[in-house]
Amino acid sequence: MEGKGPVNGRPIEMNLIIAGKDPVATDAIAARVMGFYSFEIKHIAMAASKGIGKIDDITIVGEKIENVMRKFSLK
């Protein structure tokens, strides 16, 4: 969802599945795919700092981020 989601945002079709055992890592990868730096997203950085999951050194299987990345707008 792009913009002011989840209620007022615009759905964006990505034809992409992001899955993993570490919810922090999956959120971090999703943020990167959306064109954001994972460590700048407060809930992702906080969860990583508390040891809940990893924010870097994540193994990616399948498509490379740069091949599926799309810059999302926050507006």
URWOVEN-V52071 format. One line per field, one symbol per residue. psi: psi as a letter, one per 40 degrees, with the letter a starting at -180 (. if undefined). A space follows every 50 residues. Layout:
BEGIN
psi=???
END
This chain:
BEGIN
psi=hiagiedeihhhhefihhiiehdddddddddddeeihdeehdddddddde edaieifhhhhaiiddeeihhiie.
END
